[in-house]
């Protein structure tokens, strides 16, 4: 015997209100956010291949973005829009690279380079 689904007894308006409340609750629990230029958007959920944001808050993300957990810079990514599912915008990673806390150099460093120099006045 199958169970009765509550969706059958709710109006579309009530169902959409519950979906919006659920989406807001996800956003409050999660400190993850995506930043594109000067625009920051909370991430509702993430997985190995991408992430989801609230559809109402989501800008048209495409290209290079940065992923943060609070103030900690986690990843530099290339993303593409994948789909809209309910109240969520789904994005997929084309590239997903851990953020570096040091500057990237554009020259080759020799393997035997000293790690420190001793001052002449010692």
N, C-alpha and C positions, 0 to 999 in steps of 0.2 A: 504494500500500500504506500503510495507516494505521499510526501509531506506537502502541506499547503504553503505556498509562497506568499509572503507578506506583500510583495509587489502587486499581486492581483487585486489587493484591497486599497492601495494608495493611489491618489490622483497623481498626475504627472507633475503638478506643481510641488506637492509634498515630496515626491521622489527626488526631484531636482534640488530642492532645498536640503534634503539629507545628503545628497552627493556633494553639494557645496560645503556643508558643514564638515563632512569627512575629509575633503580636500584641504580645508583650512587647518584641521587638526593635524594632518600629516605635515603640513608646512611648519607648524609651531614646534613639533617634536624634533624636526630635523634641522641641524645647523648648516647643512651643506647648501652651497649657493654657486651659481654660475655667473661669471662676469664677462661681458662683452663690451669693450670700450668703457663708457661711464655707466652702463646699465647693469644692475645686479638683480638677479631673479632667484628666489628660493627653489631648491631642488626637492621635490616631494619624495622621490625614491630613485635609487641608482642600482645598476647591475654592471656586469663586466663589459657589456657591449654598448651601454648608453645610460640615459637618465630621462626622467619625466619632470615637467614643471606644470603648474596650474595653467590651464588654457587661457584664463582671463588675464593673467599677469604676464604671459609669455610674449616676448618680442620675437621677431622672425630671426632666430639664431641660425647662422650659417657661417662656416669658416672657423677662424681661431677664437677660442674662448679659454678662460681660466676657471678652474674648479677650486673652491675653498671649503674648508671645514672650519667655521668660525673665522678666525683671522689667519689660519694656517693655509698657505698656498700648497695644494696637493698636486694638481696636474695642469699641464698645458695641452689643449686638445684641438683637433679639427673635428667639427661636427656638421651633420646634415639633419634636416628635418625629416622624420620618418612618417609619422601619422598623428592624427588626433583621435584619441580614444576617450570618449566621455568628456570629462572635465580636465583631461590631461593632454599635453603636447609631448610627444615622444621624439627624442633625438638619439641618433646613433653616432658612435665615434668612428671617424675615419683614421684618426691617429690619437693616441692616448699616452702621453709621456709624463713621467713623474717630474715635478718642478724641481729645479736646481736652486740651491741657496748661494751659489757662486756664479760669477760671470762666465759666460762662454767665451773662449778665446778663438781667434780666427787665424792662429798660427800653430805650427807643430812644436810641441815642447819636447826637448830631448829627455830620454829616460834617465840619464845620469845627472840631471840638473840638481844642484844643491837645494835642500829644503830651507836652509837658513844661511845667512852670511855672518861671519865673525867680524866685529868692528875692529878697525886698525888700532885703536887706542888701548887695547888690552895687553 
